Amino acid sequence: MSMWIVAAAALSGVLAYLFVKPLFEPALGGVVVLSEQDSLRSLLDTKERLLRSLKDLELDHSTGKVSDEDYQGARRDLSLEVGRVLSEIQSHGGR
């Protein structure tokens, strides 16, 4: 029974945090303003995540976990997203 009390207390704490958190955030209509450096860092992180996803997709396809049709569609979508992110990085003067 005490395990249920601990679980209920933990859940209550999480819900209270999620409810109160927006009250302490800046009133920017839900928009977070990033500095130029933060924005570039976020884009670089996204690029790395997308490249990792492409590599994982290649592996899953080569091992038969992903069909040819699914592979082609996912690869096309990921490649387009990588291109978009690379363009944004270039416009920020990044590498």
C-alpha positions in Angstrom: 0.0 0.0 0.0 2.8 2.4 0.8 4.1 1.9 -2.8 0.8 3.3 -4.1 1.1 6.3 -1.8 4.6 7.0 -3.1 3.5 6.6 -6.7 0.5 8.9 -6.1 2.7 11.5 -4.5 5.2 11.4 -7.3 2.4 11.7 -9.9 0.9 14.6 -8.0 4.2 16.3 -7.9 4.7 15.9 -11.6 1.2 17.2 -12.4 1.7 20.2 -10.1 5.0 21.0 -11.8 3.4 20.9 -15.2 0.5 23.0 -14.1 2.6 25.7 -12.4 5.6 25.8 -14.8 3.8 28.0 -17.4 3.0 30.6 -14.8 6.7 31.4 -14.4 7.7 31.4 -18.0 8.0 34.7 -19.9 4.8 35.9 -21.4 5.8 35.6 -25.1 2.8 33.7 -26.3 4.6 30.4 -25.9 7.5 31.6 -28.1 11.0 30.9 -26.8 13.5 33.5 -28.0 16.9 31.9 -28.7 20.1 33.8 -29.1 21.9 33.5 -32.4 24.4 31.1 -30.8 21.6 29.0 -29.2 19.8 28.8 -32.5 22.9 27.7 -34.4 23.6 25.1 -31.7 20.1 23.8 -32.0 20.4 23.5 -35.8 23.8 21.7 -35.4 22.2 19.3 -32.9 19.3 18.7 -35.3 21.7 18.0 -38.2 23.5 15.4 -36.1 20.3 13.8 -35.0 19.1 13.6 -38.6 22.4 12.1 -39.9 22.2 9.5 -37.1 18.7 8.7 -38.1 19.8 8.2 -41.7 22.6 5.9 -40.6 20.1 3.9 -38.4 17.7 3.7 -41.4 20.5 2.4 -43.6 21.3 -0.3 -41.0 17.7 -1.3 -40.5 17.2 -1.5 -44.3 20.3 -3.6 -44.8 19.2 -6.0 -42.0 15.7 -6.3 -43.5 13.9 -4.5 -40.7 12.7 -1.9 -43.1 11.1 -2.7 -46.5 12.4 -1.2 -49.7 9.3 1.0 -50.0 9.4 2.3 -46.5 13.2 2.8 -46.8 12.8 5.0 -49.9 10.1 7.2 -48.4 11.9 7.6 -45.0 15.2 8.3 -46.7 13.6 10.9 -49.0 12.0 12.6 -46.0 15.1 12.6 -43.9 17.2 13.8 -46.8 14.9 16.8 -47.5 15.0 17.7 -43.8 18.8 17.5 -43.7 18.9 19.8 -46.7 16.6 22.3 -45.0 18.6 22.3 -41.8 21.9 22.6 -43.7 20.5 25.7 -45.6 19.5 27.2 -42.2 22.9 26.5 -40.8 24.6 28.1 -43.8 22.4 31.2 -43.4 23.5 31.5 -39.8 27.2 31.4 -40.9 27.6 27.9 -39.4 29.5 24.9 -40.8 
